Amino acid sequence: MLHDQNKNIRTQQNLIYLCGPHGSGKTSLGKALMRYDLKIIMPEIYSRNIKLHTENGQRQILKMAGRALENYEYLQIAKENPYNIILGNRCVYDVIAYSLAFLNRGWITAEMHSDNIKNCRTFFSDENNQPLAIIMNPGFEIIKKHLYNRWTKHDKKWLEEDMEYNRLTCEAYAKLEENRMISEIYRGCQYISPVLYIEKEIETEDERDIRFIHEWIISHTSTSQTSTPKVPKSLENIAAKV
């Protein structure tokens, strides 16, 4: 566990979440990391969100509750497998970003967005309130390319074809990188878990990209080293927010 100076925030140190808009490359990165290091696991979970057919405000609340339940299951898996590094799919940071995208798209009110931000503390446990995370946001044009490629093989997800929504989602994740929205929730806390923000398209076949990300993961888990890995030239646009 990691602790802040006031011992109020605890982080499960072998659990890292992959975050980012639809089409940002989370699944591809997770698979590449599992091939690179057999200790890394991206487990299937039982509490995945069901498909929702409801109005946008209610959808946000239900998705937040579902995400919190999924994160709790990832947390339990991490505790039961202390010698593995567990990769979780999405966390509280995604809830924050998508709530802002909904607001800017005009789907929820400012009051509803404010309530979503406040409710994050209630829905997400201490260990999942400020988790270790890798946020992938390669930009709208890359996201669009990935989505078009994915639609040739898989069905479209909820409103994925709404390109304005996708663009606003990328902008919302960019605000996470600036740490504005995280500080809005965790104002006054002395410890924020490390977040690696990636603003380029990761080449999963390029060992330099995967090696750098793997070194970042190892440096922030229970087997961590105190030194920070040197950023290779291929990842000059990666910014680690600690």
Secondary structure as UniProt FT lines:
FT   STRAND          2..3
FT   TURN            5..6
FT   STRAND          10..11
FT   TURN            13..14
FT   STRAND          15..19
FT   TURN            22..23
FT   HELIX           26..36
FT   TURN            38..39
FT   STRAND          40..41
FT   HELIX           56..80
FT   TURN            82..83
FT   STRAND          85..89
FT   HELIX           92..105
FT   HELIX           110..123
FT   HELIX           126..129
FT   STRAND          132..136
FT   HELIX           140..151
FT   TURN            152..153
FT   TURN            158..161
FT   HELIX           163..177
FT   TURN            178..179
FT   HELIX           180..185
FT   TURN            187..188
FT   STRAND          195..198
FT   TURN            204..205
FT   HELIX           207..219
FT   TURN            222..223
FT   HELIX           233..235
FT   TURN            236..237
FT   STRAND          238..241
//
